[in-house]
Amino acid sequence: MREPEFEYDIIVVGGGSAGLAAAVAAYEEGQCRILLLERDHELGGILLQCIHNGFGLHIFKEELSGPTYAERYIDRLHALPIAVRLDAMVIDISPDRVVTYVTPSEGSVTVRARAIVLAMGCRERTRGAIRLPGFRPAGIWTAGTAQRYINMEGYMVGRRVLVLGSGDIGLIMARRMALVGATVIAVAELMPYSNGLARNRKQCLDDFGIPLLLSHTIVDIRGKDRLESVVLARVDEKLQTVAGSEQTLEVDTLLLSVGLIPENDLVEATGVEICTRTRGAVVSDLFETTIPGIFSCGNVLHVHDLVDYVSEEGEKAGRAAARFAAGHVKTGSTYAVTAGEGVSQILPHRIRLDREPGEIEFLLRVNREYRGAAILVQEDGETIATFRRPVMAPAETQKVVLRAPQLAPVKTGLTFSVVPDSSPSAFTRNRASDAVAREDNPSGEEMICIVCPVGCRLKTHRDDDGSLHVTGNSCPRGDVYAKNEVLAPMRTVTATVRIRGSRYPRLPIITAQPVPKGKIFSVMDALGSVTVDAPIAAGSVILRDVAGTGVDMIAERTMPRVESQDKS
Ligand SMILES: Cc1cc2nc3c(=O)[nH]c(=O)nc-3n(C[C@H](O)[C@H](O)[C@H](O)COP(=O)(O)OP(=O)(O)OC[C@H]3O[C@@H](n4cnc5c(N)ncnc54)[C@H](O)[C@@H]3O)c2cc1C
């Protein structure tokens, strides 16, 4: 057998937000030899194409764009003695922690580590996965592929667009297409509810007048070379198409945002046990898989809604891997964590019986929208803890923390389920005040608050003296939000401009402060003629006082200069 050529304490596979956080935390924990392998030619993963803002509210307490969030972790990584191989595609991982990767410069390389952290992200479900009927013309893209083409590679994918799937990626791409000049006919969704966050429904669809067609699916695709139209139909509560509800929509582009799947082919081949609910590895409270010394985190473990949770998970997996590599972790007996009634998935799957005392964070998802419900944690039918939640939706991860005294007596297993919450809560009070507001002020403006996931239904009304009042909010931030939305709605605009001399032809930029909502398209128009030259540093001003708003547009990321590859 061929001997491994190098030895590392830890190998991290994947340089997205999970892998970056894992590598940094592993070094900080163990000051050990770490190798990070990334198949792309730069670090950052999916974040580099997510040029919109909304990242980092938990970790950095500010709203960042994807590239800016990534750059903060990349800078931290480069400040440490961590080996990085780019263009390095891992093709095999053996149970005894031998990793084989290939690069254009080194060919095939085999390395062995004491511990491995898997952080390979996820991939999008395609047309084949949802069995869309009809012809197979050009113009049908997964939303993430279209996002990369538009935001990084500088291609326009179409002009008249239908988006299928109302998760966050679908909503964000509907807005992006509208911003870059396409007509977005609608976002169609099979389920009777949207899988996206309330803030995205509001800022991506409502702002641009894009209809959301719930309980709809595609029953035919027409067009031979290029997509010409799709036939959409309503579905009933059993998700069966309703005869006679078909409508033909003339579109040249269909964007599919129909789910993400953890990128686990390598892991399955290694023999790691896979969870049928998450489609990622089964892990313990250390994020260790069923093969000792192999850890998993981020979207390869389960699909996350927030990058902050990905980074936190990466840090935990990285620290655990460093302790394992130093010989401080022994794999012993565990008990199971089970998803009960109303819970579609939960992590971690297993808890070590001999773990050091301390709290554990559980991440779970519910199977439908719940209003005024609670998460119940039980062992053998006996309740250990209850967590009241005013609103829970399948799209949002619920974080639940059990403290050491709650965990200490547990020996056989934990079950998490959702039960109705009959106790009076902030939410029920909201509903009551909302109803009163509606009755008293039938002409008031209604909106869903997007400040936090609670999603209060706000209503504004004016007194005879013209002063504005808000009802339905459960905290003062809702009051401020609703008044701003009525009096002077503001939005952060993200876009790209042409850049010369860089690896990619588009540079992502962002307004340094929010601009009036009515100025969004003036801002976009002002960018059409802008071209900059690499190198560009993150934060550089690209355009001052854009569209007369008094606000500057700044670069979201650093773009180094790259000598032309063109030999002609
Ligand atoms: C379109 C979109 C919009 C989003 N919007 C938001 C938002 O507004 N706010 C928010 O908080 N979160 C958002 N998220 C979620 C968040 O950005 C992601 O969950 C997170 O960035 C995933 O990080 P990751 O490291 O697990 O995966 P990735 O970023 O996908 O990184 C995985 C890395 O592993 C590499 N890799 C894979 N296989 C191999 C291999 N065999 N060998 C070597 N390398 C490999 C890949 O090239 C990639 O770089 C969004 C996600 C998407 C897709």
The ligand as an SDF file (V2000), in Angstrom:
LIG
                    3D

 53 58  0  0  0  0  0  0  0  0999 V2000
  -28.1850   31.7980   -2.2910 C   0  0  0  0  0  0  0  0  0  0  0  0
  -27.9590   31.7960   -0.7900 C   0  0  0  0  0  0  0  0  0  0  0  0
  -28.3830   32.8870   -0.0330 C   0  0  0  0  0  0  0  0  0  0  0  0
  -28.1350   32.9210    1.3410 C   0  0  0  0  0  0  0  0  0  0  0  0
  -28.5110   34.0330    2.0610 N   0  0  0  0  0  0  0  0  0  0  0  0
  -28.2080   34.1180    3.3780 C   0  0  0  0  0  0  0  0  0  0  0  0
  -28.4850   35.3170    4.1350 C   0  0  0  0  0  0  0  0  0  0  0  0
  -29.0540   36.2820    3.6170 O   0  0  0  0  0  0  0  0  0  0  0  0
  -28.1000   35.3630    5.4440 N   0  0  0  0  0  0  0  0  0  0  0  0
  -27.4580   34.3030    6.0330 C   0  0  0  0  0  0  0  0  0  0  0  0
  -27.0930   34.3930    7.2130 O   0  0  0  0  0  0  0  0  0  0  0  0
  -27.2050   33.1540    5.3450 N   0  0  0  0  0  0  0  0  0  0  0  0
  -27.5550   33.0250    4.0430 C   0  0  0  0  0  0  0  0  0  0  0  0
  -27.2770   31.8710    3.3340 N   0  0  0  0  0  0  0  0  0  0  0  0
  -26.7460   30.6980    4.0580 C   0  0  0  0  0  0  0  0  0  0  0  0
  -25.2310   30.6990    4.2710 C   0  0  0  0  0  0  0  0  0  0  0  0
  -24.6020   31.5890    3.4100 O   0  0  0  0  0  0  0  0  0  0  0  0
  -24.6870   29.3080    4.0210 C   0  0  0  0  0  0  0  0  0  0  0  0
  -25.4520   28.4190    4.7940 O   0  0  0  0  0  0  0  0  0  0  0  0
  -23.2130   29.1440    4.4200 C   0  0  0  0  0  0  0  0  0  0  0  0
  -22.4270   30.1210    3.8130 O   0  0  0  0  0  0  0  0  0  0  0  0
  -22.7230   27.7290    4.0580 C   0  0  0  0  0  0  0  0  0  0  0  0
  -21.3710   27.5550    4.4340 O   0  0  0  0  0  0  0  0  0  0  0  0
  -20.6330   26.1520    4.2590 P   0  0  0  0  0  0  0  0  0  0  0  0
  -19.1990   26.4030    4.5910 O   0  0  0  0  0  0  0  0  0  0  0  0
  -21.3360   25.0910    4.9800 O   0  0  0  0  0  0  0  0  0  0  0  0
  -20.7840   25.7970    2.7260 O   0  0  0  0  0  0  0  0  0  0  0  0
  -20.1580   26.4940    1.4270 P   0  0  0  0  0  0  0  0  0  0  0  0
  -20.0970   27.9540    1.5580 O   0  0  0  0  0  0  0  0  0  0  0  0
  -20.9080   25.9160    0.2900 O   0  0  0  0  0  0  0  0  0  0  0  0
  -18.6620   25.9580    1.4110 O   0  0  0  0  0  0  0  0  0  0  0  0
  -18.3230   24.6280    1.0790 C   0  0  0  0  0  0  0  0  0  0  0  0
  -16.9700   24.6490    0.4010 C   0  0  0  0  0  0  0  0  0  0  0  0
  -16.4890   23.3270    0.2740 O   0  0  0  0  0  0  0  0  0  0  0  0
  -15.8560   23.2010   -0.9950 C   0  0  0  0  0  0  0  0  0  0  0  0
  -15.8620   21.7820   -1.3820 N   0  0  0  0  0  0  0  0  0  0  0  0
  -16.9480   20.9980   -1.6110 C   0  0  0  0  0  0  0  0  0  0  0  0
  -16.5670   19.7470   -1.9300 N   0  0  0  0  0  0  0  0  0  0  0  0
  -15.2100   19.7430   -1.9160 C   0  0  0  0  0  0  0  0  0  0  0  0
  -14.2290   18.7500   -2.1920 C   0  0  0  0  0  0  0  0  0  0  0  0
  -14.5690   17.4900   -2.5240 N   0  0  0  0  0  0  0  0  0  0  0  0
  -12.9140   19.0970   -2.0800 N   0  0  0  0  0  0  0  0  0  0  0  0
  -12.5490   20.3600   -1.7320 C   0  0  0  0  0  0  0  0  0  0  0  0
  -13.4350   21.3360   -1.4780 N   0  0  0  0  0  0  0  0  0  0  0  0
  -14.7540   21.0380   -1.5520 C   0  0  0  0  0  0  0  0  0  0  0  0
  -16.7010   24.0940   -1.9130 C   0  0  0  0  0  0  0  0  0  0  0  0
  -15.9940   24.4900   -3.0710 O   0  0  0  0  0  0  0  0  0  0  0  0
  -17.0290   25.2650   -0.9900 C   0  0  0  0  0  0  0  0  0  0  0  0
  -16.0960   26.3210   -1.0780 O   0  0  0  0  0  0  0  0  0  0  0  0
  -27.4990   31.8120    1.9660 C   0  0  0  0  0  0  0  0  0  0  0  0
  -27.1020   30.6970    1.1960 C   0  0  0  0  0  0  0  0  0  0  0  0
  -27.3300   30.6810   -0.1600 C   0  0  0  0  0  0  0  0  0  0  0  0
  -26.8940   29.4650   -0.9590 C   0  0  0  0  0  0  0  0  0  0  0  0
  1  2  1  0
  2  3  1  0
  2 52  2  0
  3  4  2  0
  4  5  1  0
  4 50  1  0
  5  6  2  0
  6  7  1  0
  6 13  1  0
  7  8  2  0
  7  9  1  0
  9 10  1  0
 10 11  2  0
 10 12  1  0
 12 13  2  0
 13 14  1  0
 14 15  1  0
 14 50  1  0
 15 16  1  0
 16 17  1  0
 16 18  1  0
 18 19  1  0
 18 20  1  0
 20 21  1  0
 20 22  1  0
 22 23  1  0
 23 24  1  0
 24 25  2  0
 24 26  1  0
 24 27  1  0
 27 28  1  0
 28 29  2  0
 28 30  1  0
 28 31  1  0
 31 32  1  0
 32 33  1  0
 33 34  1  0
 33 48  1  0
 34 35  1  0
 35 36  1  0
 35 46  1  0
 36 37  1  0
 36 45  1  0
 37 38  2  0
 38 39  1  0
 39 40  1  0
 39 45  2  0
 40 41  1  0
 40 42  2  0
 42 43  1  0
 43 44  2  0
 44 45  1  0
 46 47  1  0
 46 48  1  0
 48 49  1  0
 50 51  2  0
 51 52  1  0
 52 53  1  0
M  END
$$$$
